[in-house]
């Protein structure tokens, strides 16, 4: 019995067919006909992009999802690839009014970067684009391979809904993946898929022969580092949870028991000269009763942090956002982990009006050994911190050092050092409720940075943060959990 004929992959047959056609063209009319033949027979695209979405034209966020196919004979590093999603800003909104985050991708959102760009020459269907890039750690697409879904979000930082009906790349009919030529793809800066808003196509000879300016490839995120600049829609943003954060709503203390609420967690646009983009805002509010009290907390789901540098840019507040002052509020950046003989906790607690019988404003830096017996060592810094500050905790060789704006505040060592991996947390809570009446307090966080492998200064951390945000890397986590 004869064996079945083996099918030749289509991508291998196509170049042979084109070669035979070209020979026929040259034989028939010479090289003068080549430009005409070439225009009618463009090279197949190196990459193909498919798109889908599940949002209507008016929505809280655009949710484009992409698949990138490699239709070449060689592997393509994803760091060579750039995607552009074209849209029209609503009203007078500019690029700073929009934000992006990554929700899910098989090679990890830590390897996805994005930025909003204003077009030099706007068209009727686009005046901005979301540019998406990938780090070297995203790997390569093998010949014929598919990136799988790259799930993203594009939203307004003022929380107004998007009107997508005039956005070039949006298509509400594409609820399943389909080829999308209104989403463009570039390889090393050269357009290889799709059509730009001005009509330029990847097949255009002028574009194919003239290389566009390409940004340097994104480096892989450094090992053992968590960075987040809190670019999220709100406490229910799926990206927030995919990136390893938990909004506390559980019972218990500290402060007023059982009053932890997601209502106090938000991500407004930064105000003032010491922060950019969005910030995490933790609002603690009360009417002076337990029933009318809400405390706010955000922390990492994983307890995998111990030695290294913890740093955050924090705005402490001496006055309430609304209502009368005088509350014993506690604005806290801390780590905690372990139980019993491994219990570990490192605290920065700012109390603008004092607390526990001691006046404020004051910052307590505290290393705990046993919370049940109140076994701890601490130092109090008595001064107002009513502005932005860079707060550091450095742990190395059994020594814990607390720093504020580059100045060392306190050291602990010996038994007062972490004995377990910990989570990282921001809390805003009431020590007590001294009077009645509505009031609300805000604590803001611009970014969080942690490095397991280095003890860094505030200037070194700030330089690293600016490098990440300058590349559009608003989040990554390469810290491994202990086994």
Buried (B, 14 or more C-beta within 10 A) or exposed (E): EEEEEEEEEEEEEEEEEBEEEBEEBBEEEEEEEEEEBBEEBEEBBBBBBBBBBEBEBEBBBBBBBBBBBBBBEEEBBBBBBBBBBBBBBBEEBEBEBBBBBBBBBEBBBBBBBBBBEEBEEBBEBBBBBBBBBBBBBBBBBEEEBBBBBBBBBBBBBEEEBBBBEBBBBBBEEBEEBEBBBBBBBBBBEBBBBBBBBEEBBBBBEEBBEEEEEEEEBBEBBBEBBBBBBBBBBBBEBBBBBBBBBBBBEEEEEBBBEEBBBBEBBBBBBBEEEEBBBBBBBBBBBBBBEEEEBBBBBBBBEBBBBBBBBBBBBBBBBBBBEEBEEEBBBBBBBBBBBBEEEEBBBBBBBBBBBBBEEEEBBBBBBBBBBEEEEEEBBBBBBEEEBBEBBBBBBBBEEEBBBBBBEEEEBBBBEEEBBBBBBBBBBBBBBBBEBEEEEEBBBBBBBBBBBBBBEBBBBBEBBBEBBEEBBEBBBBBBBBBEEEE
